[in-house]
């Protein structure tokens, strides 16, 4: 189904997308934009959807959430096994259909490129040979551990392996499912025809020299630990096998809780894995020629660019 065939959105509406790597200042910029344009914010951070994960996902603070209405934050539970980029695409378009009846501009912010792309360009639809083959494939992949999934994706589709979140088994399984059932690389099939949206899209990317961003990431992790990240992880420990918790900031501390590594080593790993994740995010976003890049302090230039696009 083409979501555009259902949703009727008036023309001349604008979705401002703020993207970039973690810890670069996307949240603050999005709030400034929303206040300036009397808009509301749509989160495109796939980890911030989950109500049980707070400190480790760097959600906006309570004060920030009160400054501007936010949507798609704390909207599902870690026990929800079926939430996908395709479902997110549908729900955001459904939200925007109603939203644009009242407002001219919306702001989307996040670092999850797959979810941003789903809303801006349409989610990839793949043709599978038959459903019975699909279910056999899923059963087979569900029996494999993370290391096996990583090695298999790297073997069959090194291009996608270079940008995928290697700690996310669901992403790896999704790629292998498509590869096995179509006989083609996932990365090749993802470069599909863009779905035109009934609203204008302005994409803003934030970037910094890597050494500066790495310092910000290290500082953020230290702040998370001071804010009680370990306590949050302890409360979620009984659910550690859920795929939503197999993510940076949680898996490392699960290992500490199980006496596999020291707390110092766990924190160092969180920093390292977050830096690696930021690098993958930039690899993803840099492939999008529609993104206009700014450094976080270039606020005036950024607003001038948006105003020119809106007029």
C-alpha positions as CSV (number, residue, x, y, z in Angstrom):
1,X,0.0,0.0,0.0
2,X,1.2,3.5,-0.8
3,X,0.6,5.6,2.3
4,X,0.1,8.7,0.1
5,X,-3.0,7.2,-1.4
6,X,-4.7,7.4,2.0
7,X,-3.4,10.6,3.5
8,X,-4.7,13.9,2.3
9,X,-2.3,16.7,3.3
10,X,-2.7,20.3,2.0
11,X,0.1,21.6,-0.2
12,X,2.7,24.1,0.9
13,X,3.3,22.4,4.2
14,X,6.9,21.9,5.4
15,X,8.7,19.2,7.4
16,X,12.0,20.3,8.7
17,X,14.3,17.3,9.4
18,X,17.2,17.7,11.8
19,X,19.6,14.8,11.6
20,X,23.2,13.9,12.4
21,X,25.2,11.7,14.8
22,X,24.5,11.2,18.5
23,X,25.6,13.9,21.1
24,X,25.9,16.7,18.5
25,X,23.1,18.9,19.7
26,X,20.1,17.9,17.6
27,X,17.6,18.1,20.4
28,X,18.4,21.7,21.4
29,X,18.3,22.8,17.8
30,X,15.0,21.1,17.1
31,X,13.5,22.9,20.2
32,X,14.8,26.2,19.0
33,X,13.3,25.6,15.5
34,X,10.0,24.5,16.9
35,X,9.7,27.6,19.1
36,X,10.7,29.9,16.3
37,X,8.2,28.4,13.8
38,X,5.5,27.6,16.4
39,X,5.8,24.0,15.5
40,X,5.8,20.6,17.3
41,X,8.5,17.9,17.3
42,X,8.4,14.4,15.9
43,X,11.1,12.1,17.2
44,X,13.0,10.0,14.8
45,X,15.2,8.3,17.3
46,X,14.3,4.6,17.3
47,X,15.5,4.1,20.9
48,X,13.5,7.0,22.4
49,X,10.2,5.3,21.4
50,X,10.6,3.0,24.3
51,X,9.1,4.2,27.6
52,X,11.3,2.0,29.8
53,X,14.6,3.3,28.3
54,X,15.4,6.9,29.4
55,X,18.9,7.8,30.5
56,X,20.7,5.5,28.1
57,X,18.8,6.8,25.1
58,X,19.5,10.5,25.9
59,X,15.8,11.4,25.8
60,X,14.9,15.1,26.1
61,X,14.6,16.2,29.7
62,X,11.2,16.8,31.3
63,X,11.9,20.6,31.0
64,X,12.6,20.2,27.3
65,X,9.5,18.0,26.7
66,X,7.4,20.8,28.4
67,X,8.9,23.5,26.2
68,X,7.6,22.1,23.0
69,X,5.1,19.2,22.3
70,X,7.0,16.1,21.4
71,X,5.6,13.1,19.5
72,X,6.8,9.5,19.1
73,X,8.7,9.5,22.4
74,X,7.6,7.0,25.1
75,X,5.0,5.7,22.7
76,X,5.7,2.0,22.9
77,X,7.1,-0.6,25.3
78,X,10.3,-2.6,25.1
79,X,7.9,-5.7,25.0
80,X,6.5,-4.5,21.7
81,X,8.0,-6.9,19.2
82,X,6.4,-5.7,16.0
83,X,7.3,-2.0,15.7
84,X,9.1,-1.3,12.4
85,X,10.2,1.5,10.2
86,X,7.3,0.7,7.9
87,X,4.8,1.1,10.8
88,X,6.5,4.3,11.9
89,X,6.2,5.7,8.4
90,X,2.4,5.0,8.4
91,X,1.9,6.4,11.9
92,X,3.9,9.6,11.2
93,X,2.0,10.2,7.9
94,X,-1.2,9.6,9.7
95,X,-0.2,12.1,12.4
96,X,0.9,14.7,9.8
97,X,-2.4,14.5,8.0
98,X,-4.1,15.8,11.1
99,X,-1.3,18.1,12.2
100,X,-1.0,20.0,8.9
101,X,-4.7,20.9,9.1
102,X,-3.7,23.2,11.9
103,X,0.0,24.1,11.4
104,X,2.2,25.0,8.5
105,X,5.6,23.5,9.8
106,X,6.6,20.4,11.7
107,X,10.1,19.5,12.9
108,X,11.4,16.0,12.9
109,X,14.6,15.2,14.8
110,X,16.7,12.1,15.3
111,X,19.7,10.0,14.3
112,X,17.9,6.9,13.1
113,X,18.4,7.2,9.3
114,X,16.2,4.2,8.4
115,X,13.2,5.8,10.2
116,X,13.9,9.3,8.7
117,X,14.2,7.8,5.3
118,X,10.9,5.9,5.7
119,X,9.0,9.1,6.3
120,X,10.9,11.3,3.7
121,X,11.3,8.8,0.9
122,X,9.1,5.8,1.6
123,X,10.0,2.5,3.2
124,X,11.6,-0.1,1.1
125,X,9.1,-2.7,-0.2
126,X,10.6,-6.0,-1.2
127,X,9.1,-8.8,-3.3
128,X,9.5,-12.2,-1.7
129,X,9.0,-15.4,-3.6
130,X,6.6,-17.0,-1.1
131,X,5.5,-16.7,2.5
132,X,6.5,-20.3,3.4
133,X,10.1,-19.5,2.4
134,X,9.9,-16.4,4.5
135,X,8.8,-18.1,7.7
136,X,11.4,-20.9,7.3
137,X,14.1,-18.2,6.9
138,X,12.9,-16.3,10.0
139,X,12.9,-19.5,12.1
140,X,16.4,-20.3,10.9
141,X,17.7,-16.8,11.7
142,X,16.1,-16.6,15.1
143,X,18.3,-19.6,16.1
144,X,21.5,-17.7,15.3
145,X,23.6,-15.6,17.7
146,X,24.8,-12.0,17.1
147,X,28.3,-13.0,16.1
148,X,27.0,-15.4,13.4
149,X,24.6,-12.7,12.1
150,X,27.4,-10.2,11.9
151,X,29.7,-12.5,9.9
152,X,26.9,-13.6,7.5
153,X,25.9,-10.0,6.7
154,X,29.5,-9.0,6.2
155,X,30.0,-12.0,3.9
156,X,26.9,-11.5,1.8
157,X,26.5,-7.7,1.8
158,X,29.7,-5.9,2.9
159,X,28.3,-2.6,1.7
160,X,25.3,-2.7,4.1
161,X,27.5,-4.2,6.9
162,X,29.6,-1.0,6.7
163,X,26.7,1.2,7.8
164,X,24.4,-1.1,9.8
165,X,24.2,-1.0,13.6
166,X,26.2,-4.2,14.1
167,X,24.9,-4.6,17.7
168,X,21.3,-4.7,16.5
169,X,20.3,-8.3,15.7
170,X,16.9,-7.2,14.3
171,X,18.6,-5.1,11.6
172,X,21.0,-7.9,10.7
173,X,18.2,-10.4,10.5
174,X,16.1,-8.1,8.4
175,X,18.9,-7.8,5.9
176,X,19.6,-11.5,5.7
177,X,15.9,-12.2,5.4
178,X,15.7,-10.1,2.3
179,X,19.0,-11.5,0.9
180,X,17.9,-15.1,1.4
181,X,14.3,-14.6,0.0
182,X,15.2,-12.5,-3.0
183,X,18.7,-13.7,-3.8
184,X,20.0,-10.0,-4.0
185,X,22.0,-7.8,-1.8
186,X,20.0,-5.8,0.7
187,X,22.1,-2.7,0.0
188,X,21.3,-2.9,-3.7
189,X,17.5,-3.2,-3.2
190,X,17.4,-0.4,-0.7
191,X,18.3,2.1,-3.4
192,X,14.7,2.3,-4.7
193,X,12.5,4.9,-6.2
194,X,11.8,7.8,-3.9
195,X,8.1,8.2,-2.9
196,X,7.0,11.8,-3.4
197,X,5.4,13.3,-0.3
198,X,2.5,15.8,-0.3
199,X,4.6,18.3,1.7
200,X,8.0,20.0,1.3
201,X,11.0,18.5,3.2
202,X,14.0,20.6,4.3
203,X,16.8,18.4,5.6
204,X,19.4,19.9,8.0
205,X,22.4,17.9,9.1
206,X,24.7,18.7,12.0
207,X,28.4,17.8,11.9
208,X,31.6,18.4,13.8
209,X,35.2,17.4,13.5
210,X,35.5,13.8,14.7
211,X,37.8,14.6,17.7
212,X,35.3,17.3,19.0
213,X,32.4,14.9,18.6
214,X,34.2,12.2,20.3
215,X,34.9,14.5,23.3
216,X,31.1,15.3,23.4
217,X,30.3,11.6,23.4
218,X,32.7,10.8,26.2
219,X,31.3,13.6,28.3
220,X,27.7,12.5,27.6
221,X,28.4,9.0,28.7
222,X,30.0,10.3,32.0
223,X,26.9,12.4,32.5
224,X,24.7,9.5,31.9
225,X,26.5,7.4,34.5
226,X,26.2,10.3,37.0
227,X,22.5,10.5,36.2
228,X,21.9,6.9,37.2
229,X,22.3,4.8,34.0
230,X,23.6,1.8,36.0
231,X,20.5,1.9,38.1
232,X,18.3,2.1,35.1
233,X,20.1,-0.9,33.5
234,X,19.7,-2.9,36.7
235,X,16.0,-2.4,36.7
236,X,15.8,-3.7,33.1
237,X,18.2,-6.6,33.7
238,X,15.5,-9.3,33.9
239,X,14.5,-8.3,30.4
240,X,18.0,-8.2,28.9
241,X,17.2,-10.8,26.3
242,X,14.7,-8.5,24.5
243,X,16.2,-7.3,21.2
244,X,15.3,-3.7,22.1
245,X,17.8,-3.9,25.0
246,X,20.6,-5.3,22.9
247,X,21.9,-1.8,22.3
248,X,24.8,0.5,23.3
249,X,24.7,1.6,26.9
250,X,22.8,-1.4,28.1
251,X,24.6,-4.5,26.8
252,X,27.9,-3.3,28.3
253,X,26.4,-2.7,31.7
254,X,24.6,-6.1,31.6
255,X,28.1,-7.6,31.2
256,X,29.2,-5.7,34.3
257,X,26.2,-6.9,36.3
258,X,27.1,-10.5,35.3
259,X,30.8,-9.9,36.5
260,X,32.1,-10.4,33.0
261,X,33.9,-7.0,33.0
262,X,34.7,-4.2,35.4
263,X,32.6,-1.1,35.6
264,X,35.5,1.0,34.3
265,X,35.8,-1.3,31.3
266,X,32.0,-1.2,30.7
267,X,32.0,2.6,30.7
268,X,35.0,2.7,28.3
269,X,33.2,0.2,26.0
270,X,30.0,2.4,26.0
271,X,32.1,5.4,24.9
272,X,33.9,3.3,22.2
273,X,30.7,1.7,20.9
274,X,28.9,5.1,20.9
275,X,31.7,6.6,18.9
276,X,31.5,3.8,16.4
277,X,27.8,4.2,16.2
278,X,28.2,8.0,15.5
279,X,30.6,7.1,12.7
280,X,28.0,4.7,11.1
281,X,25.3,7.4,11.4
282,X,27.5,9.9,9.5
283,X,28.2,7.3,6.8
284,X,24.5,6.8,6.4
285,X,23.6,10.5,6.3
286,X,26.5,11.6,4.1
287,X,25.0,9.5,1.3
288,X,21.9,11.8,1.2
289,X,22.6,14.6,-1.2
290,X,19.4,16.4,0.0
291,X,20.9,17.2,3.4
292,X,22.4,20.7,4.0
293,X,25.2,20.5,6.5
294,X,26.0,23.0,9.3
295,X,28.0,23.0,12.5
296,X,26.0,23.4,15.7
297,X,27.2,27.0,16.2
298,X,26.1,28.1,12.8
299,X,22.6,29.0,14.0
300,X,22.2,32.2,12.0
301,X,23.3,30.6,8.7
302,X,21.0,27.6,9.4
303,X,17.9,29.7,10.0
304,X,18.7,31.9,7.0
305,X,18.8,28.7,4.8
306,X,15.5,27.4,6.2
307,X,13.8,30.8,5.7
308,X,14.9,31.0,2.1
309,X,13.6,27.5,1.5
310,X,10.2,28.3,3.1
311,X,9.6,31.5,1.2
